[in-house]
Amino acid sequence: MSDVLLGHSYYLRFDPKLWATMQPYPPLGTLYAAGYLRERGHDVAVFDAMLASSEADWDEALTRHRPRYAVLFEDNFNYLSKMCMQRMREAAVRMIRNARSQGCTVIVCGADATDHPGVYLGAGAQYVLLGEGEETLGELLGVLGGESDADVGSILGLAWAESPGTVRSTERRPVMRDLDRLPLPAWDLVDMASYRSAWEGTHGSFSLNMVTTRGCPYHCNWCAKPIWGQRYNARSPENVVAELRLLKSSFGPDHIWFMDDILGLSPGWMGRFAALVESEDVRTPFKCLSRADLLLRGDAVAALRRAGARTVWIGAESGSQKILDAMDKGQTVEQLVEACTRLRAAGIEVGLFIQFGYPGETWEDIRATFRMIWRCRPDNIGVSVSYPLPGTKFYERVAHELGPKRHWHDSNDLAMLYRGPFSTRFYRTLHLALHREFQLRRAWNWVAHPMPGRRRRDALRSLIGSSARATTLPLLWLRLRGQRRAQEREGGGERLRGLVLPVARITSSPPAEPTA
């Protein structure tokens, strides 16, 4: 019997696109909470939904552990949790009800619960932790368990229902600034064998995840920050290297994903980290997120290479400066192109996140985004449409246009949730066309410029497959033409100008090796 059963509601199996990709990572936020509670003397168990079959596995864990407290502590480092997939919210509601039916006190922490505590309290949760949850959870369990004489109403960052349909909450708790004082995630509570099997069975290598920071100080007006607000706090390089040493000695990952919104923002941090990685002999290939302007600062790219960076993903969003400025992105298209050039020169592969459908986007802005992608020559792209997240300026701007559907069902939904420049059907077709042209270009480059460690046979196989898929490109562009004309007849969309984006000449510059 455990005092506390910590779980989360992100079931990879419920997202067909990501289940097929099969790149599962343990729920860091949940494991941090488990480590924090265990240090305070609680007997803690973890239910990990990531590779579970369904909510029935949660029911089995409740029966096995018979916890007094059932805590859904979502992984706030997982951006999909912040977006709140509808299928995952439905799972959370079922998990809450099942835990209540077994007599547990149910507590919930996460981005969606912070934005919509009434949804979770209405489902049966007794308490919702608002924002960063570890300290609030520790205090709440102390009060509920009788170790503290404090009143629940004195705990910062807490919401609860005083009566059905009402929500009472306290002031938000200031975020933790000294992250080194947190215990490391409770890695021993993870079924690491299942993760290793999933990774090696699909990719032939094993990747684990870490975070070095919490939060982001930038002001992109479509990005929600319900947990850490505008704050940005970092662990020391020494603390991060200590965890990396533990992971390497205990589990031997071949690769690390640093899940930070921005890795190495603090001046000098990345250089110190690189030096420690080298001196401690724990250098491990990794992928991370950064910004174009930061990558142009001093020796940022060289430090990333020394530290072991294999892939750097950048939120490019758009190739139109007009759209970037409207987003309050704080970077230029030319900075993006130069950052990609420097990364490639350093032997670091590049990933670009692209976002279509921001208010005011025109066909010419879409064309500019295509031109930017071909100039940057990334190794991977992630394409989406603008998604209104509660608490953002973007959400406030389009709130009056939102319909009954306010969440994607899963990550492959791509529905326009507001009245965008073009239709959902248009953007889904555009998404497919961009990916097929990108895959053709990349495959050609692999054949034309073989890279160390890449078998020519595999490159040829990729070129044959992508060439076959690319035969549909003319049809896709004609479909886009028809969809745009239909929208014009209905009174939306701009006038057609140079409609069809023909399959551009395939460049012959070599990309870096793609990430696992």
C-alpha positions in Angstrom: 0.0 0.0 0.0 1.3 3.4 -1.0 0.5 6.7 0.6 0.4 8.5 -2.7 -0.1 7.3 -6.2 1.1 9.8 -8.8 -0.1 9.5 -12.4 -0.7 11.5 -15.5 -3.2 11.2 -18.4 -0.9 11.4 -21.5 -1.5 8.0 -23.2 0.7 7.8 -26.2 -1.6 5.0 -27.6 -4.5 7.6 -27.8 -2.5 9.7 -30.3 -2.2 7.6 -33.5 0.3 9.8 -35.2 2.8 9.8 -32.3 2.1 6.1 -31.5 3.2 5.3 -35.0 6.3 7.5 -34.5 7.1 5.7 -31.2 9.4 8.1 -29.5 8.1 7.8 -25.9 9.7 9.7 -23.0 9.0 9.3 -19.3 6.8 12.0 -17.7 9.4 14.3 -16.2 7.0 16.5 -14.4 5.4 13.5 -12.7 8.7 12.1 -11.7 9.9 15.4 -10.2 6.8 15.5 -8.0 7.5 11.9 -7.0 11.0 12.7 -6.0 9.9 15.8 -4.1 7.2 13.9 -2.1 9.6 11.0 -1.4 12.2 13.4 0.0 9.4 14.7 2.4 8.8 11.2 3.7 5.9 10.0 1.6 5.5 6.4 0.3 5.1 7.1 -3.4 4.2 5.0 -6.4 3.9 6.1 -10.0 1.4 5.2 -12.7 2.9 6.0 -16.1 0.3 6.3 -18.8 2.8 6.8 -21.6 2.9 3.2 -22.8 -0.2 2.0 -21.0 -3.1 0.4 -22.9 -6.0 2.4 -21.4 -7.5 3.9 -18.3 -8.1 0.3 -17.1 -4.4 0.1 -16.3 -4.9 3.1 -13.9 -7.7 1.2 -12.3 -5.4 -1.8 -11.8 -2.8 0.5 -10.2 -5.3 1.9 -7.8 -6.3 -1.6 -6.8 -2.7 -2.7 -6.3 -1.4 0.3 -4.4 -4.6 1.3 -2.5 -3.4 4.9 -2.1 -4.9 7.4 0.2 -4.1 10.2 -2.3 -4.4 9.8 -6.1 -2.6 12.7 -7.8 -2.8 13.4 -11.5 0.4 15.4 -11.9 0.7 16.1 -15.6 4.1 16.4 -17.3 4.2 20.2 -17.8 7.4 19.8 -19.8 5.4 18.0 -22.6 4.0 20.7 -24.9 1.1 18.4 -25.9 -0.1 18.5 -22.3 -0.2 22.3 -22.5 -2.3 22.1 -25.7 -4.7 19.8 -24.0 -5.7 17.1 -26.5 -9.4 16.4 -26.0 -8.7 12.6 -25.8 -6.3 13.1 -22.9 -8.7 15.4 -21.1 -11.3 12.7 -21.4 -8.8 10.2 -20.0 -8.1 12.5 -17.0 -11.8 12.8 -16.2 -12.2 9.0 -16.2 -9.2 8.6 -14.0 -10.5 11.1 -11.5 -13.9 9.4 -11.3 -12.3 5.9 -11.0 -10.0 7.1 -8.2 -12.9 8.7 -6.3 -14.9 5.5 -6.6 -12.1 3.7 -4.8 -12.2 6.2 -1.9 -9.1 8.3 -2.8 -8.6 12.0 -2.2 -8.0 13.2 -5.8 -5.6 16.1 -6.6 -4.8 17.4 -10.1 -2.0 19.5 -11.4 -1.4 20.6 -15.0 -1.7 23.3 -17.6 -5.3 22.5 -18.5 -6.3 22.1 -14.9 -4.7 25.5 -14.1 -6.6 27.1 -17.0 -9.9 25.3 -16.3 -10.0 24.1 -12.6 -13.8 23.8 -12.7 -13.7 21.1 -15.3 -11.6 18.9 -13.1 -13.3 19.8 -9.8 -16.6 19.1 -11.6 -15.3 15.6 -12.6 -14.7 14.8 -8.9 -11.2 16.1 -8.0 -11.1 17.7 -4.6 -8.2 20.0 -5.3 -6.4 21.5 -8.2 -2.9 22.8 -8.0 -2.5 26.1 -9.9 0.8 26.5 -11.7 4.0 24.9 -10.5 2.8 22.1 -8.2 5.5 20.5 -6.1 5.6 22.9 -3.1 1.8 23.3 -3.1 1.3 19.5 -3.2 3.7 19.1 -0.3 1.9 21.6 1.8 -1.5 20.3 1.0 -0.6 16.7 1.9 0.8 18.0 5.2 -2.5 19.7 6.0 -4.6 16.8 4.9 -2.5 14.3 6.7 -2.5 16.3 10.0 1.2 17.0 10.0 0.4 20.8 9.7 -2.1 22.9 11.6 -2.5 25.3 8.7 -5.8 25.8 7.0 -6.2 24.7 3.4 -7.3 28.3 2.5 -3.8 29.5 3.5 -2.0 27.4 0.9 -0.9 29.4 -2.1 -1.7 28.1 -5.6 -4.7 26.0 -4.7 -8.3 25.7 -6.0 -11.2 23.6 -4.7 -15.0 23.6 -4.8 -16.7 24.9 -1.7 -20.0 23.8 -3.2 -21.1 22.1 -6.4 -20.3 24.4 -9.4 -18.3 26.9 -7.4 -14.5 27.3 -7.5 -12.5 29.0 -4.7 -8.8 29.6 -5.2 -5.9 31.3 -3.4 -3.2 33.5 -4.9 -0.7 31.9 -7.2 2.5 30.7 -5.6 5.8 32.3 -6.7 7.8 29.9 -8.8 10.9 28.2 -7.4 14.1 30.0 -8.3 16.7 27.7 -6.9 16.1 24.6 -9.0 19.2 22.9 -7.7 17.5 22.3 -4.3 14.9 20.0 -6.0 15.6 16.3 -5.8 16.2 14.6 -9.1 13.3 12.9 -10.8 12.4 9.5 -9.3 13.9 7.6 -12.3 13.8 4.4 -10.3 10.0 4.4 -10.4 9.9 4.2 -14.2 9.6 0.9 -16.2 12.8 1.7 -18.1 12.8 -1.7 -19.8 9.6 -0.9 -21.6 10.9 2.5 -22.8 14.2 0.9 -24.0 12.2 -1.9 -25.9 10.0 0.7 -27.6 12.9 2.8 -28.7 15.3 0.1 -29.8 12.6 -1.9 -31.5 11.6 1.1 -33.7 14.8 3.1 -34.0 17.7 0.9 -32.9 18.8 3.3 -30.2 17.5 4.5 -26.8 16.7 8.1 -25.9 15.9 9.7 -22.5 14.8 13.2 -21.6 16.0 15.9 -19.2 15.3 19.5 -18.4 17.8 22.2 -17.3 15.3 25.1 -17.0 11.8 26.0 -16.2 9.9 28.7 -18.2 10.6 31.1 -21.0 11.0 34.9 -20.8 10.0 35.7 -24.4 6.7 37.2 -25.5 5.4 35.2 -28.5 1.8 36.1 -28.2 0.4 32.6 -29.2 2.5 30.8 -26.6 0.7 30.0 -23.3 2.6 30.0 -20.0 0.1 28.8 -17.4 2.7 27.1 -15.2 5.8 29.3 -15.0 4.5 32.6 -16.5 7.2 34.8 -17.9 9.8 33.5 -15.5 13.0 31.6 -16.6 15.1 29.8 -14.0 17.9 27.4 -14.7 19.7 24.6 -12.9 23.4 24.9 -12.6 25.6 23.1 -15.1 27.0 21.1 -12.3 23.6 19.9 -11.2 22.6 18.9 -14.8 25.9 17.0 -15.3 25.3 15.1 -12.1 22.0 13.9 -13.4 23.4 13.1 -16.8 26.1 11.0 -15.1 23.4 9.2 -13.2 21.4 8.4 -16.3 24.4 7.2 -18.2 25.6 4.9 -15.4 22.1 3.6 -14.6 20.4 3.3 -18.0 23.0 4.0 -20.8 20.9 6.1 -23.2 22.4 6.7 -26.6 20.7 10.1 -26.9 19.2 12.8 -24.7 16.3 15.2 -25.5 16.5 18.4 -23.5 12.9 19.4 -23.2 13.5 23.0 -22.2 11.6 25.7 -24.0 15.1 27.2 -24.5 18.3 25.5 -23.7 21.3 27.6 -22.5 19.7 31.1 -22.5 21.7 32.4 -19.5 25.0 33.9 -20.6 27.9 31.5 -20.2 25.8 28.6 -19.2 26.3 26.5 -22.3 30.1 27.0 -22.3 30.3 25.9 -18.7 28.1 22.9 -19.4 30.2 21.9 -22.4 33.4 22.1 -20.3 31.9 19.9 -17.5 30.6 17.4 -20.0 34.1 17.0 -21.5 35.9 16.8 -18.2 33.4 14.3 -16.7 33.4 12.2 -19.9 29.6 12.2 -20.1 29.2 13.7 -23.6 26.0 12.3 -25.1 24.4 13.3 -28.4 21.3 15.4 -27.7 18.5 17.5 -29.3 17.2 20.7 -27.9 15.2 23.8 -28.7 16.7 27.3 -29.2 16.1 30.6 -30.9 17.7 32.0 -34.0 18.9 35.2 -32.3 20.5 33.3 -29.4 22.4 31.0 -31.8 24.0 34.1 -33.3 25.3 35.2 -29.9 29.1 34.8 -29.4 30.2 31.1 -29.5 26.8 29.7 -28.9 26.9 27.2 -31.7 30.5 26.1 -30.9 29.5 25.5 -27.3 26.5 23.4 -28.4 28.7 21.3 -30.6 31.2 20.8 -27.8 28.4 19.8 -25.4 27.2 17.1 -27.8 24.3 18.7 -29.7 23.2 16.6 -32.6 20.0 18.5 -33.5 18.8 22.0 -32.7 15.1 22.8 -33.3 14.1 26.4 -33.8 10.6 27.9 -33.7 10.8 29.5 -37.2 7.0 29.8 -37.4 6.9 31.8 -40.7 9.1 33.1 -43.5 7.1 36.3 -43.6 8.5 39.1 -41.5 5.0 40.6 -41.3 3.7 37.5 -39.6 6.7 37.1 -37.3 6.2 40.7 -36.1 2.5 40.2 -35.6 3.4 37.2 -33.4 5.8 39.3 -31.3 8.4 36.7 -32.2 11.3 39.0 -31.7 13.5 37.6 -34.5 14.0 38.2 -38.2 13.9 35.8 -41.2 17.6 36.7 -41.9 18.6 35.8 -38.4 16.9 32.4 -38.9 18.7 31.7 -42.2 22.1 32.7 -40.7 21.5 30.6 -37.6 20.7 27.5 -39.8 23.9 28.2 -41.8 26.0 28.3 -38.7 24.5 25.1 -37.3 25.0 23.2 -40.5 28.6 24.5 -40.7 29.2 23.1 -37.2 27.8 19.7 -38.2 24.6 20.1 -36.2 21.4 19.2 -37.9 18.5 21.6 -38.0 14.8 21.2 -37.2 12.3 24.0 -37.9 8.8 24.3 -36.4 6.5 25.9 -38.9 3.1 27.5 -38.1 0.5 28.3 -40.7 -2.9 30.0 -40.3 -2.0 33.0 -38.1 -4.5 35.9 -38.5 -3.6 38.0 -41.5 -1.7 35.3 -43.3 -1.9 35.6 -47.1 -0.9 33.3 -49.9 2.2 35.5 -50.4 3.1 34.9 -46.7 2.8 31.1 -47.3 5.0 31.4 -50.4 7.6 33.3 -48.3 7.5 30.5 -45.7 8.3 28.0 -48.4 11.2 30.1 -49.7 12.6 30.4 -46.1 12.5 26.7 -45.6 14.4 26.0 -48.8 17.0 28.7 -47.9 17.5 27.2 -44.4 17.7 23.6 -45.8 16.5 22.0 -42.5 16.9 18.3 -41.8 13.5 18.0 -40.2 10.3 20.1 -40.1 7.3 20.1 -37.8 4.2 21.7 -39.4 1.1 22.8 -37.6 -1.6 25.5 -37.7 -2.0 28.3 -35.1 -3.7 27.0 -32.0 -5.5 29.3 -29.6 -4.3 28.6 -26.1 -6.1 30.2 -23.1 -4.3 33.1 -21.4 -2.6 34.3 -24.6 -3.1 37.6 -26.5 -3.7 35.5 -29.6 -6.5 33.7 -27.8 -8.1 37.0 -26.7 -7.9 38.2 -30.3 -9.8 35.2 -31.8 -12.0 34.3 -28.8 -15.1 35.7 -30.5 -14.5 33.4 -33.5 -14.1 30.1 -31.5 -16.8 27.5 -32.1 -17.9 24.6 -29.9 -14.7 22.7 -30.7 -11.9 24.2 -28.7 -9.3 21.4 -28.5 -7.8 19.0 -31.0 -8.7 15.4 -30.4 -5.1 14.4 -31.0 -1.9 15.9 -32.5 -2.9 15.0 -36.1 -6.2 16.9 -35.9 -4.9 20.2 -37.5 -8.4 21.8 -37.3 -8.7 25.5 -37.5 -10.4 26.3 -34.2 -11.2 29.9 -35.2 -12.0 31.7 -38.5 -8.6 31.5 -40.0 -7.3 33.0 -43.3 -8.1 29.7 -45.1 -10.1 26.6 -44.3 -9.1 23.5 -42.3 -9.2 21.5 -45.5 -6.8 23.9 -47.2 -4.2 23.8 -44.4 -4.4 20.0 -44.2 -3.7 19.8 -47.9 -0.9 22.4 -47.6 0.6 20.3 -44.7 0.7 17.2 -46.9 2.2 19.1 -49.9 4.9 20.7 -47.9 6.0 17.4 -46.3 6.1 15.6 -49.6 8.3 18.2 -51.3 10.5 18.4 -48.2 11.0 14.6 -48.1 11.9 14.5 -51.8 14.5 17.3 -51.4 16.0 15.7 -48.4 16.2 12.2 -49.9 17.9 13.6 -53.0 20.5 15.4 -50.9 21.3 12.1 -49.0 22.0 10.4 -52.3 24.0 13.3 -53.8 26.1 13.9 -50.7 26.6 10.7 -48.7 27.3 11.4 -45.0 29.5 9.3 -42.7 27.4 6.6 -41.1 24.6 6.7 -43.6 24.3 3.8 -46.0 23.9 4.6 -49.6 21.4 1.8 -50.0 19.2 3.4 -47.3 19.5 6.8 -49.0 18.4 5.3 -52.4 15.5 3.5 -50.8 14.4 6.8 -49.2 14.7 8.6 -52.6 12.6 6.0 -54.4 9.9 6.2 -51.7 9.8 9.9 -51.6 9.8 10.2 -55.4 6.8 7.9 -55.6 4.9 10.0 -53.0 6.0 13.3 -54.8 4.1 12.3 -57.9 1.0 13.5 -56.2 2.4 17.0 -55.7 0.8 18.5 -58.9 -2.5 17.1 -57.8 -2.1 18.6 -54.3 -1.4 22.0 -55.6 -4.4 21.9 -58.0 -6.5 20.8 -55.0 -5.2 23.9 -53.1 -6.2 26.0 -56.1 -9.7 24.7 -56.0 -10.0 25.1 -52.3 -8.9 28.7 -52.4 -11.2 29.5 -55.2 -14.1 27.9 -53.4 -13.3 30.0 -50.3 -13.2 33.2 -52.5 -16.7 32.4 -53.8 -17.9 32.1 -50.2 -16.4 35.6 -49.5 -13.1 34.6 -47.8 -9.5 34.4 -48.9 -7.5 36.8 -50.9 -7.4 37.1 -54.7 -5.3 34.4 -56.5 -1.8 35.6 -57.4 0.7 33.1 -58.8 -1.3 30.3 -57.3 0.6 27.1 -57.9 3.9 26.6 -56.1 5.6 24.2 -58.5 7.9 21.6 -57.1 11.1 23.8 -56.8 14.4 22.7 -58.2 16.0 20.2 -55.8 19.1 21.6 -54.2 22.2 19.6 -54.0 23.6 20.8 -50.6 24.1 18.0 -48.1 21.9 17.9 -45.0 23.1 16.6 -41.7 22.1 13.1 -40.5 18.5 13.2 -39.3 17.7 12.6 -35.7 16.4 9.3 -34.4 
